Amino acid sequence: MKKTFVLVVLFILPLVAYLFFASGVNNFGRLPTLTEEVEDILAINPEVSLQDKITILGFLGKDADLRKGNAFNLNQKIYKRFYEFHDFQMVMVMPYGTEDVVESIRQELNELTDASNWKFVFAKDEEIERIFSSLQTDLKLDEGLGTPYVFIIDKDRNLRGRTDDEDEGTKFGFNTNSVAELNNKMEDDIKIILAEYRLALKRNNAQRSN
């Protein structure tokens, strides 16, 4: 009896757990689309686009020097874990006049990791407001056109998030002031969306081989 119990614990339960979580990601774990066709930033900077990229979109604002900690939280908890994934990028839409602060942030990020997929796009105030408005969230930019929240944008420029978050109900963005939120919520949601694309790629490859 004891041997049977040990065998179940060692072999059967891990297999059941694997099948459960695998089916959960593949069949039930799709991340909801909250807003379709978020405005691209290609017209502002022709070298950066949201289309065909998995993007973490943020707005550090005119007081970007006060939000360095937010960028570093995001870098350590999210960027370092996913930056090697193909077509993954961080895009911060910045007001003109913050170029020197951005260069300082960029240099400090490069000391921590390869920051080549951190993109800083400079825009006029009205352009920043228009891009943020296109997200259609329940959040607002502050007077300096910044927010601690960042947003997951998929390859079709759709805002992805949660419709049944235990704390907020509909969750549009993730607060970079909270390391716990980045660890416990945002990381999980990015894993789900990456799993979606991996599954879609496998299906496409299987169809081509047939």
VENTAVEN-V407238 format. One record per helix or strand. SS is the DSSP state (A for helix, B for strand). FROM is the first residue (numbers start at 1). LEN is the number of residues. Records with the same first field share a line. If there is no record, write none. Layout:
SS: FROM-LEN ; FROM-LEN
This chain:
A: 2-27 ; 64-19 ; 99-14 ; 125-9 ; 179-31
B: 32-4 ; 54-6 ; 88-8 ; 118-6 ; 147-7 ; 159-7 ; 169-3 ; 174-2
